[in-house]
Structure formats: C-alpha cells, structure tokens
Amino acid sequence: MGAFHKQRLEARRVVHEIMSRPALCAMTFSVPDSDLSYVAPDHVTVRIHDKTLRVGEMAGISYQTAEVNDFGPRIIFVGCEIQPVRGMLLSVEDGLGYRIDSVEPAVDITITATAVRLSRAEVAGWPIPEFEP
C-alpha cells in the first residue's frame, strides 16, 4: 500500500470520527415487551448528507430546461461497524429516521447508502441513540 493511500485512509477515518453522529440500525424496531421477537439494534456512527440536488440543471445556462429538485439523503457508514442493506432502518434522534434504499460498493473504509427520510409518524416510538461526547 502506497503512502498516499495510507494517508487517504487515515484522513477518511479522522473525518468520520469527527463528523459522525450516533445512530441505531435494525431491520425492524420492535418493543422488548411485545409479542414480537426482539432484536437489539446495532449501535453505529454515521455521517448524513441531507441536501437537495438540482437534477438537469446546466450550470451558467438558463434555457428553462426540465430541472427538478431531488431530495436523496446519503448516509455514510464505516464498513467495520456494519454492512448496510436495503430496507434497513436507521434511528438518529427523536423524530428523525431513515430507511436504506440502495447501497453503493465500499470505497476504502466507507460505505455510502441512499436513504429515504421517514415522517415523524413513521418513527414514533423508535429507540434513539444516546449521545456520548
């Protein structure tokens, strides 16, 4: 492994360590006392890129072309913590949760997934991660 590659891996690790936030991942969030079999969620750290993208826009040109705003949150995981899969649920904070839609191949230590942001009603009652500064 070359020196540049080692530096890039270290930089990605540092960025994730500084910019990540705690989250809980599971295929379903069930209540421990319910009749459903309870599976404890995985504790992970993630980086969430939650911004609107203009699709179809041509920079610097205004031809009134077909432009749309695409709202597709991207969530970055560290592969050694978890391997995200389609349909996995992610609880970030009270009232904020995501469902994994598609997962891209791993790039070095990180795995990026496109997600769907869920409504407050859909995530009501989900466990939330404890923040550890």
Secondary structure in CASP SS format (residue, H / E / C, confidence):
PFRMAT SS
TARGET T0000
AUTHOR 0000-0000-0000
METHOD secondary structure of the structure
MODEL  1
M C 1.00
G C 1.00
A H 1.00
F H 1.00
H H 1.00
K H 1.00
Q H 1.00
R H 1.00
L H 1.00
E H 1.00
A H 1.00
R H 1.00
R H 1.00
V H 1.00
V H 1.00
H H 1.00
E H 1.00
I H 1.00
M H 1.00
S C 1.00
R E 1.00
P E 1.00
A E 1.00
L E 1.00
C E 1.00
A E 1.00
M C 1.00
T C 1.00
F C 1.00
S C 1.00
V C 1.00
P C 1.00
D C 1.00
S C 1.00
D C 1.00
L C 1.00
S C 1.00
Y C 1.00
V C 1.00
A C 1.00
P C 1.00
D E 1.00
H E 1.00
V E 1.00
T E 1.00
V E 1.00
R E 1.00
I E 1.00
H E 1.00
D C 1.00
K C 1.00
T E 1.00
L E 1.00
R E 1.00
V E 1.00
G C 1.00
E C 1.00
M C 1.00
A C 1.00
G C 1.00
I C 1.00
S C 1.00
Y C 1.00
Q C 1.00
T C 1.00
A C 1.00
E C 1.00
V E 1.00
N E 1.00
D E 1.00
F E 1.00
G C 1.00
P C 1.00
R E 1.00
I E 1.00
I E 1.00
F E 1.00
V E 1.00
G C 1.00
C C 1.00
E C 1.00
I C 1.00
Q C 1.00
P C 1.00
V C 1.00
R C 1.00
G C 1.00
M C 1.00
L E 1.00
L E 1.00
S E 1.00
V E 1.00
E E 1.00
D C 1.00
G C 1.00
L E 1.00
G E 1.00
Y E 1.00
R E 1.00
I E 1.00
D E 1.00
S E 1.00
V E 1.00
E C 1.00
P C 1.00
A C 1.00
V E 1.00
D C 1.00
I C 1.00
T E 1.00
I E 1.00
T E 1.00
A E 1.00
T E 1.00
A E 1.00
V E 1.00
R E 1.00
L C 1.00
S C 1.00
R H 1.00
A H 1.00
E H 1.00
V H 1.00
A C 1.00
G C 1.00
W C 1.00
P C 1.00
I C 1.00
P C 1.00
E C 1.00
F C 1.00
E C 1.00
P C 1.00
END
